[in-house]
Amino acid sequence: MNRTLIDYYRCPEEFAGCFLHGEPSSYLGHFRFGPETICYGSVSNGTVHSSARGELHDALSDAVVEGGALGLSFDPDQVVDNLRFERYCHSSGRHTFLAGESANKLYYFARPFLGVGVRRHLQKLRLAGWQSIPFPNWPVDRTVEQVHEMILRLYVQAHDGKEVPFIWFWPEGFPSCAVVTHDVETVTGRDFCAALMDIDDSFGIKSAFQLVPEERYGLTPPFIENIGSRGFEVNVHDLNHDGRLFASEAQFFDRADRINQYGRAFGAQGFRSGALYRNLDWYGALEFCYDMSVPNAAHLDPQRGGCCTVMPYFIGKILELPVTTTQDYSLFHILNDYSIDLWKRQIALIIEKHGLASFIVHPDYVLEPRAQEVYKALLAYLADLRSKGKIWIALPREVNEWWRARSQMKLVRQGNNWIIEGREKDKARIAYAVLDGDRLVYKLV
């Protein structure tokens, strides 16, 4: 039950001494771990609830220290996996009009003939009640980070403030990371890609373009090669973006074969599904290094849920780079917000936990001057954070390369000091988790 904590921090096993205190029940449900952290799993003391609403048992009160180890009434590995893999969703019972399979087929059949105004109206009906969803927390859910921090804080407190060494989250000691991605949905969006690269380049930012390989528009080798030759990245975006990639297991595996072929033809390392539809249990069929289809808190997406983390994590062999900010379409056409205020709020929440701020901006939706100016304001804000050393702006493939290298690194004692072993170790930094009063803080060496 120490696996996720060690993987998250890349700390020596001797600093992750947790054990299960008592026998958890067979029931899964929601409970608290401190006043602000809602978990989903089973507990050995108290009761769990099918809903995240109302009074929930606080498992923090059950924590004990025995023989220098921390005892918990729940398994952190189970809880973190339940969140990252959205296993809590089946208990929510949340269904809205237009969310069923038949309505989904009808919507995608009619979508090419619907104007943005009609689509916006239908989507608002589909998303009705999103403001009242109690869990995940919106606009950014950081539950996985809070669980790990709480456990480490309890460990440090139990050992009289003993510092815990770990491998810092990002290369060169960067506090956080950001990636900018563009999902290309239509012919108009495809034709705007060159101009969008010019805009990104004007702020010194490289981005990734996700291309739909079938039906939506034509793609030529020179078009794809031009994106790569300019220092941008190409990934695969669904198969034909008809909303039915995950309609059945048989259909998904059939389409996955073709998607993988396009991935090889494009030289793509990454994948993103259309409309962020997903079934993580089937991801083993995808032959990509990383995926970018899981929202952090999916209140404004057709498929509700969310992975409740601002950090990358592995789904088998695939690295998940979660979508941690609101998409441009939702910002402009659902929230009717033509400012970067929400994005700035989300960035601040992500940076506070040293996470990954990932953006989806469609070339299709930044054609008009007002939307384009908002996007430029976002790029200017990110470039300013970078100039102040607060964020590493990277391509998704660079994040994948780093996170994979970090996942194989180890901290090893050398006399009275710690050193890092592993590929890319020269880019890595050692940090320490220490107490500042009752707060856990990180001290970068």
Steps between C-alpha positions, in 0.01 A plus 500: 500500500799730458530467121336825389676705768844373393418544131363850558800630695770261378615483863686210665271226629619554855310829503167346399426281798121469490288202600132417497351537848210261523308309235320719243140417423396370160299815432636779284389856548595855583672611819727784605869512578519836671248785468546569128592166342227263376615146424335193350578153627445275800584565866555282805329746733185702448278487196527614141227665294388456142478878461767761563237730649426552867693390806775251422715296734847654545766228481764744624367441853578128460872546427739341752876465540641163603865399497599808302251421221179678411177302518201601288146368487508494119739390226644812327584296189135398465375855554744663259430239231125545550542873436747487211298230323164665580367189675281717722285601201274195498367596843401856408176415324531821297320489167370796306280547195692452175765292677384160376644297214205559264510874557877494455467328160232746391708800610813391313296416190349849495809685628644597156171676420466684832627850557698588810195667653284186470781277624558732794131479597496119480822471697368727774198270531733202516716662768206614715581492870876498464541776761348277770735203453677466839788284383748531335571853610469762225680684339801284599494187713823422689384209713784263401756766593323567831492130592872461437588820684286408801660155531850645474416771753377238747819300446724803561302595811527144631878519461550829682530710187744274316557630147400272212715516185340453159568563132346830393206483263641692203840533329749769596295579810211662311210558743231384254434414136265610221410354162293661225310273262276558199229251399416553133133420437406639157637602162490861617705412804749305291545796268568730798779282644782687326374835632458350847861380496601857412309627804660242729845577360452871564495418873783246477266211576485168315181295511353166393241453224260206524374402154189295415622241246168400335190669352524847657753645254786398274857476623806499277856400594629856433240644740602261778872542428471878512371489857793287611760697304395817681569339838139420585356158572244282320275252680196292407156632594248213511427322171216700348373696804146359474457455875483121471859390558403336831147394402594132538812303582502326161467829315773663708750221434422509129550876487806484725681296234442775244584773750831329574576483128441872468720558802787325327434685172493839677803419717273583794580409859172626647125449469186686601143375453222712356306702763718333767295179496692219667502152650834452671451124531545468122811715465727197465400488133655840429863506386589849614746630757246733655134598499333837563132405529426504875370825650594606850139593585261429212206718602481664156574192290250251350642217713498600865766400753863604521831360621532742795871564447717768339791261447573249222441135588530164332214294356691181446775591254329821387576824681192713559543876467169617649309797365515733799343822366173594334488459122466813288161392361357458850648830613363698206175326414380332821625744764485798262830621643736688271777561749787297645380545859388136537818372335710715736309364799556144381870564433542634854335192652716269287824685575421485872529119472791515248284335237447493125286774345376355171294703254278406205452789257333407171603683184130472408394721794762776498431624150302807605699798632346500851585135569840539340587791729408291804730223380782747444447631854538144628825452308632831631414396855672163461807664345516741794484212751780331307716814506457512879612136531160382625415255225659270242317527166555173316364286222298199616769264368759681716282454808463133412877457464568672831231323700608161374862573586404628846289188563817290472724723715602408853641683799805322641700579813858611450651558842282757673350620174256384236573469130274429204557199278337445163470632147467880477624532859694814408168678443352378828511678835470377858236655721397450862155486654513689830257640755423869527283505808221256415553540124705276274727704272759407241860623513688473171875443526 
